[in-house]
Structures are given as C-alpha cells and as structure tokens.
Amino acid sequence: MTPPSSARSSSVSRKLGKGKIKLVQQDTQLDPAQASTTGTKLHADSTVLAVVGPAGSQEVLAVAPIYKKAQRLPFISGSATRTTLTNGSIPNFFRVVPNDSVQAPTTAKYIRQILKAKEVFIVDDQTAYSKPLANGVQANLRAGGVKVTRNSVNQKVTDFSSLVSKIGDGVDVVYLPWQIAANGQIFGQQMKEQGKKAIIVGSDGMDSGDFKIAGSYVVAF
C-alpha cells in the first residue's frame, strides 16, 4: 500500500534539479484485489518509474506478476515481512525492514524470556503476512517448551467474542500477528468483557494508535 489517499487519487510535484518528479498516491486498502487493480494501472503508465509499496505481504504477492513484466517497475515496501518475498523469485522487489525470520524468533524469545509465558494463544488473520509469522512464532515457542494453542480468523471479522471464549485460564499471552490494529483493539476489549487476564502481544501491524489496550505489547522493527 502506498501512502493512503482519499477516495480519489492525488498527486504532488517536486523539483529535482532542472527536472521534476511527480508523486502519485494510490490506496490498496490491504486488499490483494485492490492491489492488483492499482498495480495494473501503475504498470500501464510508462511515466511511472518506481513504486513505494505495497504495505502487506499479501499485496506484494498480488502485484508481483504485474510488476515483474519485463521487470520494468521496481517496487519497495517499508513493511512487508513475509520471508520468501526476497528469495529471488521477485527480482524487482525490495524492502527496508527485517523479514519474519528475524521477527518471529525475536518475538518468541521476548514472550518466553521477558514475559515468562508458559502458555500462549496465537490467532492469525489468514493473510499471507500473518500465517507464516504466526507459524514462526509458534515453532520457536514450542521449541522453547511453551504450550501453544493456535486459532485463525478472517481479517474482515470484527466480532471475536466466540474466539475469545476459547482462551483458557492458564493462557499467559495472546499473540496477534495482525495488520488491522483496530481489530486488535476490539479483540482486547472483548477479552476484558469476558474477564480474560492474558497479556496481548501484537506484531508490527498493530503498531498504531488504533490499538491501545493497557498492559499490551507490540513488536515492531
């Protein structure tokens, strides 16, 4: 996702020496289908020289076949962390953040050694970003002797009450590798409503003012 615009595209010009750079904004809304639509539009415009974004790993996978055509359009993400994105299969894709092979063990180590968790409840949001990150944290926690219960919920769901009810009394930490921080806020509020005392740990996608559950943690790079 390039920096979000309003409902319509917007642009701004900047001078560079004797030339001029025009910045065009598109909002992919963390949606692979929308990313494909905007990607096709940008690729078809020969005046577009590079793309900053998308934000989510699932969006990168969606636009990769489009931007790889003749390798004309390099694109760089400031937040897509799926490890395989930079394994060489998308030669014109770049990123400026560590991938999940760094984030997952670091998160698991913090949960295990700093928060002293013995039992963790993990919920992925079924995206190409969330699932492999959840897998990595889960594997590292189990390797360290931590009991892990795994669940999954669609990113578009906003009522988590039935899922929250599955959190047992012995759960110390709930790990949410989610992209939509507002959903994490709802999840945390519903935990409080049901009297759940576990600590929430969110991934980098939760690093937002929309998530402000007291006593929670967010792991971001």
Secondary structure as the mmCIF struct_conf table of DSSP 4:
data_model
#
loop_
_struct_conf.conf_type_id
_struct_conf.id
_struct_conf.beg_label_comp_id
_struct_conf.beg_label_asym_id
_struct_conf.beg_label_seq_id
_struct_conf.end_label_comp_id
_struct_conf.end_label_asym_id
_struct_conf.end_label_seq_id
HELX_LH_PP_P HELX_LH_PP_P1 THR A 2 THR A 2
BEND BEND1 PRO A 3 PRO A 3
HELX_LH_PP_P HELX_LH_PP_P2 PRO A 4 PRO A 4
BEND BEND2 ALA A 7 ARG A 8
STRN STRN1 SER A 10 LEU A 16
TURN_TY1_P TURN_TY1_P1 GLY A 17 LYS A 18
STRN STRN2 GLY A 19 GLN A 25
TURN_TY1_P TURN_TY1_P2 GLN A 29 LEU A 30
HELX_RH_AL_P HELX_RH_AL_P1 PRO A 32 ALA A 44
TURN_TY1_P TURN_TY1_P3 SER A 46 THR A 47
STRN STRN3 VAL A 51 VAL A 52
BEND BEND3 ALA A 55 GLY A 56
HELX_RH_AL_P HELX_RH_AL_P2 SER A 57 TYR A 67
TURN_TY1_P TURN_TY1_P4 LYS A 68 LYS A 68
HELX_RH_3T_P HELX_RH_3T_P1 LYS A 69 GLN A 71
STRN STRN4 PHE A 75 SER A 77
BEND BEND4 GLY A 78 SER A 79
HELX_RH_3T_P HELX_RH_3T_P2 THR A 83 THR A 86
BEND BEND5 ASN A 87 ILE A 90
TURN_TY1_P TURN_TY1_P5 PRO A 91 ASN A 92
STRN STRN5 PHE A 93 ARG A 95
BEND BEND6 VAL A 96 VAL A 97
HELX_RH_AL_P HELX_RH_AL_P3 ASP A 100 LYS A 109
HELX_RH_PI_P HELX_RH_PI_P1 TYR A 110 ILE A 114
BEND BEND7 LEU A 115 LEU A 115
BEND BEND8 LYS A 118 LYS A 118
STRN STRN6 GLU A 119 ASP A 124
BEND BEND9 GLN A 126 THR A 127
TURN_TY1_P TURN_TY1_P6 ALA A 128 TYR A 129
HELX_RH_AL_P HELX_RH_AL_P4 SER A 130 ALA A 143
TURN_TY1_P TURN_TY1_P7 GLY A 144 GLY A 145
STRN STRN7 LYS A 147 SER A 152
TURN_TY1_P TURN_TY1_P8 GLN A 155 LYS A 156
HELX_RH_AL_P HELX_RH_AL_P5 SER A 161 VAL A 164
TURN_TY1_P TURN_TY1_P9 SER A 165 LYS A 166
TURN_TY1_P TURN_TY1_P10 ASP A 169 GLY A 170
STRN STRN8 VAL A 173 LEU A 176
BEND BEND10 GLN A 179 GLN A 179
HELX_RH_AL_P HELX_RH_AL_P6 ALA A 181 GLU A 193
TURN_TY1_P TURN_TY1_P11 GLN A 194 GLY A 195
HELX_LH_PP_P HELX_LH_PP_P3 ALA A 198 ALA A 198
STRN STRN9 ILE A 199 GLY A 202
HELX_RH_3T_P HELX_RH_3T_P3 ASP A 204 MET A 206
BEND BEND11 SER A 208 SER A 208
TURN_TY1_P TURN_TY1_P12 GLY A 209 ASP A 210
TURN_TY1_P TURN_TY1_P13 ALA A 214 GLY A 215
STRN STRN10 TYR A 217 VAL A 218
#
